[in-house]
């Protein structure tokens, strides 16, 4: 992060500060037990999304292309997308636990962005093509949907636990109903599966083009850690949906599997860069 240009560094420090403050407000909101801080939290998230958008504009100007050419840009775009999901869904879902859980995931995404922050590396040809942009957007939106689904799954597990312990006062009015959380979880899984399926299909075509140009081989693509992890996450999503609709798998099992899929995708996005390496540009 220290290697970023001065203008990007200042904006990104502001992004970190805003989301850290939002995380603190989310904790305070839970402690207060009401929606006293909802407007402040919404304003902070909106400000964070705006600042991240400024970051992408700086990157687009530097690249002279759509800013999806690197992991850092993709993480910023993912943060913007998830922030917008929060802003729109908070209109419908007003319970304090929902806002707090979504906020903490956004803080996590920003911290992970800081881990992979780097100056503009260059413009890749594939990123300037419509299919390259479609591939990047599909995978990023899929990441946003699995993050939304994970927040819903975590709240479902928490609500279910408290109801079993007969702590009804800690559930009613503080988080959506168990049935609603389960529907939100499944919706996120379905959306993620569709988007990741499209992203994998387009990515397969882009890989075939690079192989024809003798830049990489099929074996390199197939054993790449990011490819393997994304395919595992996609298979897990497919299994969840099949078990959900054909075997009527319970909400708890779906929730736990959702969290596993989320960490697979997050590690595929950030972890492989930090620990394994990847041939993905």
KOLTORVO-351273 format. One line per field, with one value per residue (C-alpha): residue in three letters; x, y, z. Coordinates in steps of 0.1 Angstrom, whole numbers, plus 5000, padded with zeros to 4 digits. Each point is the difference from the previous one (the first is absolute). Layout:
// KOLTORVO-351273
aa <- ALA | ...
X <- X | ...
Y <- Y | ...
Z <- Z | ...
// end
This chain:
// KOLTORVO-351273
aa <- UNK | UNK | UNK | UNK | UNK | UNK | UNK | UNK | UNK | UNK | UNK | UNK | UNK | UNK | UNK | UNK | UNK | UNK | UNK | UNK | UNK | UNK | UNK | UNK | UNK | UNK | UNK | UNK | UNK | UNK | UNK | UNK | UNK | UNK | UNK | UNK | UNK | UNK | UNK | UNK | UNK | UNK | UNK | UNK | UNK | UNK | UNK | UNK | UNK | UNK | UNK | UNK | UNK | UNK | UNK | UNK | UNK | UNK | UNK | UNK | UNK | UNK | UNK | UNK | UNK | UNK | UNK | UNK | UNK | UNK | UNK | UNK | UNK | UNK | UNK | UNK | UNK | UNK | UNK | UNK | UNK | UNK | UNK | UNK | UNK | UNK | UNK | UNK | UNK | UNK | UNK | UNK | UNK | UNK | UNK | UNK | UNK | UNK | UNK | UNK | UNK | UNK | UNK | UNK | UNK | UNK | UNK | UNK | UNK | UNK | UNK | UNK | UNK | UNK | UNK | UNK | UNK | UNK | UNK | UNK | UNK | UNK | UNK | UNK | UNK | UNK | UNK | UNK | UNK | UNK | UNK | UNK | UNK | UNK | UNK | UNK | UNK | UNK | UNK | UNK | UNK | UNK | UNK | UNK | UNK | UNK | UNK | UNK | UNK | UNK | UNK | UNK | UNK | UNK | UNK | UNK | UNK | UNK | UNK | UNK | UNK | UNK | UNK | UNK | UNK | UNK | UNK | UNK | UNK | UNK | UNK | UNK | UNK | UNK | UNK | UNK | UNK | UNK | UNK | UNK | UNK | UNK | UNK | UNK | UNK | UNK | UNK | UNK | UNK | UNK | UNK | UNK | UNK | UNK | UNK | UNK | UNK | UNK | UNK | UNK | UNK | UNK | UNK | UNK | UNK | UNK | UNK | UNK | UNK | UNK | UNK | UNK | UNK | UNK | UNK | UNK | UNK | UNK | UNK | UNK | UNK | UNK | UNK | UNK | UNK | UNK | UNK | UNK | UNK | UNK | UNK | UNK | UNK | UNK | UNK | UNK | UNK | UNK | UNK | UNK | UNK | UNK | UNK | UNK | UNK | UNK | UNK | UNK | UNK | UNK | UNK | UNK | UNK | UNK | UNK | UNK | UNK | UNK | UNK | UNK | UNK | UNK | UNK | UNK | UNK | UNK | UNK | UNK | UNK | UNK | UNK | UNK | UNK | UNK | UNK | UNK | UNK | UNK | UNK | UNK | UNK
X <- 5000 | 5029 | 5010 | 4968 | 5002 | 4994 | 4964 | 4990 | 5017 | 4981 | 4967 | 5006 | 5010 | 4967 | 4982 | 5016 | 4992 | 4963 | 4995 | 5018 | 4977 | 4970 | 5011 | 5002 | 4965 | 4987 | 5013 | 4985 | 4967 | 4998 | 5010 | 4972 | 4975 | 4981 | 5003 | 5012 | 5032 | 4984 | 5002 | 5036 | 5009 | 4983 | 5017 | 5034 | 4995 | 4988 | 5032 | 5022 | 4984 | 5005 | 5037 | 5005 | 4984 | 5025 | 5028 | 4987 | 4998 | 5037 | 5008 | 4980 | 5018 | 5034 | 4991 | 4980 | 4977 | 4973 | 5017 | 4998 | 5035 | 5013 | 4990 | 5000 | 4976 | 4978 | 4999 | 4990 | 4972 | 4989 | 4999 | 4979 | 4976 | 4995 | 4996 | 4972 | 4984 | 4999 | 4986 | 4972 | 4991 | 5001 | 4969 | 4981 | 5018 | 5003 | 5010 | 5032 | 5018 | 4997 | 5016 | 5028 | 5008 | 5001 | 5022 | 5026 | 5002 | 5008 | 5027 | 5015 | 4999 | 5018 | 5027 | 5006 | 5002 | 5027 | 5019 | 5002 | 5002 | 5026 | 5006 | 4986 | 5019 | 4990 | 4972 | 4993 | 4984 | 4975 | 4987 | 4992 | 4977 | 4963 | 5004 | 5028 | 4979 | 4970 | 5021 | 5014 | 4966 | 4983 | 5026 | 4999 | 4962 | 5000 | 5024 | 4976 | 4971 | 5018 | 5010 | 4963 | 4990 | 5026 | 4988 | 4965 | 5013 | 5018 | 4970 | 4978 | 5023 | 5000 | 4963 | 4994 | 5023 | 4983 | 4965 | 5011 | 5013 | 4966 | 5017 | 4971 | 5006 | 5035 | 4984 | 4967 | 5005 | 5038 | 5004 | 4978 | 4979 | 5017 | 4978 | 5010 | 5037 | 4998 | 4985 | 5027 | 5027 | 4986 | 4995 | 5036 | 5011 | 4979 | 5013 | 5036 | 4996 | 4987 | 5026 | 5030 | 4987 | 5000 | 5034 | 5015 | 4985 | 5015 | 5032 | 5003 | 4997 | 5026 | 5024 | 4995 | 5010 | 5032 | 5008 | 4996 | 5025 | 5024 | 5001 | 4988 | 4990 | 4969 | 5019 | 5012 | 4964 | 4985 | 5025 | 5000 | 4990 | 4974 | 4984 | 4999 | 4984 | 4974 | 4990 | 4997 | 4979 | 4978 | 4995 | 4991 | 4974 | 4986 | 4998 | 4983 | 4973 | 4994 | 4997 | 4978 | 4975 | 5002 | 5008 | 4985 | 5033 | 4995 | 5008 | 5028 | 5019 | 4995 | 5013 | 5032 | 5007 | 4994 | 5027 | 5024 | 4993 | 5007 | 5034 | 5009 | 4992 | 5017 | 5032 | 4998 | 4999 | 5025 | 5016 | 5016 | 5018 | 5014 | 5009 | 4999 | 5004 | 4977 | 5004 | 4968 | 5009
Y <- 5000 | 5024 | 4996 | 5016 | 5034 | 5029 | 5008 | 4963 | 4995 | 5030 | 4988 | 4964 | 5011 | 5019 | 4968 | 4980 | 5027 | 5002 | 4963 | 4995 | 5028 | 4982 | 4968 | 5018 | 5015 | 4965 | 4987 | 5030 | 4995 | 4964 | 5011 | 5027 | 4975 | 5023 | 5018 | 5032 | 4999 | 4987 | 5033 | 5006 | 4964 | 5004 | 5034 | 4985 | 4970 | 5024 | 5022 | 4968 | 4990 | 5034 | 5001 | 4965 | 5013 | 5028 | 4974 | 4982 | 5033 | 5006 | 4965 | 5004 | 5032 | 4984 | 4970 | 5016 | 4970 | 4985 | 4994 | 4963 | 4991 | 4990 | 4985 | 5033 | 5016 | 4969 | 5002 | 5036 | 4993 | 4971 | 5024 | 5025 | 4973 | 4986 | 5036 | 5006 | 4967 | 5012 | 5034 | 4986 | 4970 | 5022 | 5018 | 4967 | 4983 | 5024 | 4977 | 5010 | 4966 | 5000 | 5034 | 4991 | 4967 | 5016 | 5028 | 4975 | 4982 | 5033 | 5007 | 4966 | 5007 | 5034 | 4984 | 4973 | 5027 | 5017 | 4967 | 4999 | 5037 | 5008 | 5026 | 4996 | 4971 | 5006 | 4994 | 4964 | 4995 | 4976 | 5025 | 5024 | 4976 | 4997 | 4963 | 5008 | 5027 | 4977 | 4973 | 5024 | 5015 | 4966 | 4987 | 5033 | 5000 | 4963 | 5009 | 5027 | 4976 | 4973 | 5027 | 5010 | 4964 | 4994 | 5030 | 4985 | 4965 | 5013 | 5018 | 4970 | 4978 | 5027 | 5004 | 4963 | 4995 | 5028 | 4986 | 4966 | 5016 | 5018 | 5034 | 5014 | 5036 | 4999 | 4991 | 5018 | 5034 | 4996 | 4978 | 4987 | 4968 | 4966 | 4993 | 5033 | 4995 | 4965 | 5015 | 5027 | 4973 | 4979 | 5030 | 5010 | 4964 | 4999 | 5034 | 4990 | 4967 | 5016 | 5028 | 4976 | 4976 | 5027 | 5013 | 4965 | 4994 | 5033 | 4994 | 4966 | 5018 | 5026 | 4972 | 4982 | 5032 | 5004 | 4963 | 5005 | 5029 | 4977 | 5022 | 4973 | 4963 | 4982 | 4983 | 5033 | 5013 | 4968 | 4997 | 5037 | 5004 | 5027 | 4979 | 4970 | 5019 | 5018 | 4967 | 4984 | 5029 | 4997 | 4963 | 5007 | 5025 | 4975 | 4973 | 5024 | 5009 | 4964 | 4988 | 5030 | 4993 | 4962 | 4988 | 5030 | 5006 | 5019 | 5037 | 4994 | 4977 | 5025 | 5028 | 4982 | 4990 | 5036 | 5012 | 4974 | 5011 | 5036 | 4992 | 4980 | 5029 | 5025 | 4979 | 4994 | 5038 | 5012 | 4971 | 4984 | 5033 | 5002 | 4963 | 4980 | 5021 | 4999 | 5004 | 5021 | 5036
Z <- 5000 | 5007 | 4963 | 4988 | 4983 | 5024 | 4988 | 5002 | 5033 | 5016 | 4987 | 5011 | 5035 | 5001 | 4989 | 5028 | 5025 | 4989 | 5001 | 5033 | 5015 | 4984 | 5017 | 5034 | 4994 | 4992 | 5033 | 5018 | 4983 | 5013 | 5035 | 5000 | 4988 | 4976 | 4967 | 5014 | 4979 | 4968 | 4981 | 5011 | 4989 | 4966 | 4995 | 5007 | 4976 | 4973 | 5006 | 4999 | 4967 | 4985 | 5010 | 4985 | 4968 | 5000 | 5003 | 4969 | 4981 | 5008 | 4988 | 4968 | 4991 | 5007 | 4979 | 4973 | 5003 | 5021 | 5034 | 5004 | 4991 | 5034 | 5034 | 5018 | 4975 | 5002 | 5038 | 4999 | 4975 | 5022 | 5030 | 4980 | 4989 | 5035 | 5013 | 4975 | 5009 | 5036 | 4992 | 4979 | 5023 | 5031 | 4987 | 5002 | 5029 | 5029 | 5029 | 5017 | 4998 | 4962 | 4997 | 5024 | 4984 | 4965 | 5013 | 5016 | 4966 | 4983 | 5025 | 4993 | 4963 | 5004 | 5023 | 4974 | 4973 | 5021 | 5000 | 4962 | 4993 | 4973 | 4973 | 4965 | 4985 | 4963 | 4976 | 4990 | 4966 | 5013 | 5025 | 4971 | 4981 | 5007 | 5010 | 5024 | 5017 | 5001 | 5016 | 5027 | 5007 | 5003 | 5025 | 5021 | 5001 | 5009 | 5029 | 5012 | 4999 | 5020 | 5026 | 5002 | 5004 | 5027 | 5020 | 4998 | 5009 | 5030 | 5013 | 4993 | 5022 | 5027 | 5000 | 5000 | 5030 | 5020 | 4992 | 5012 | 5032 | 5003 | 4998 | 4978 | 5012 | 4984 | 4966 | 4996 | 4984 | 5000 | 4970 | 4972 | 5006 | 4996 | 4969 | 4984 | 5008 | 4984 | 4968 | 4999 | 5004 | 4971 | 4978 | 5004 | 4993 | 4968 | 4988 | 5007 | 4982 | 4969 | 4999 | 5008 | 4973 | 4974 | 5012 | 4998 | 4965 | 4987 | 5018 | 4983 | 4966 | 5010 | 5011 | 4967 | 4982 | 5020 | 4994 | 4963 | 5002 | 5018 | 5030 | 5025 | 4999 | 5011 | 5028 | 5014 | 5001 | 5014 | 5029 | 5008 | 5037 | 4992 | 4973 | 5023 | 5029 | 4979 | 4984 | 5035 | 5012 | 4968 | 5006 | 5037 | 4989 | 4974 | 5027 | 5024 | 4975 | 4989 | 5037 | 5007 | 4973 | 4997 | 5035 | 5020 | 5018 | 5032 | 5005 | 5025 | 4976 | 4972 | 5022 | 5010 | 4964 | 4989 | 5025 | 4986 | 4964 | 5011 | 5014 | 4969 | 4978 | 5022 | 5002 | 4962 | 4996 | 5025 | 5017 | 4969 | 4993 | 5035 | 5005 | 4968 | 4969 | 4969 | 4963 | 4998 | 4991
// end
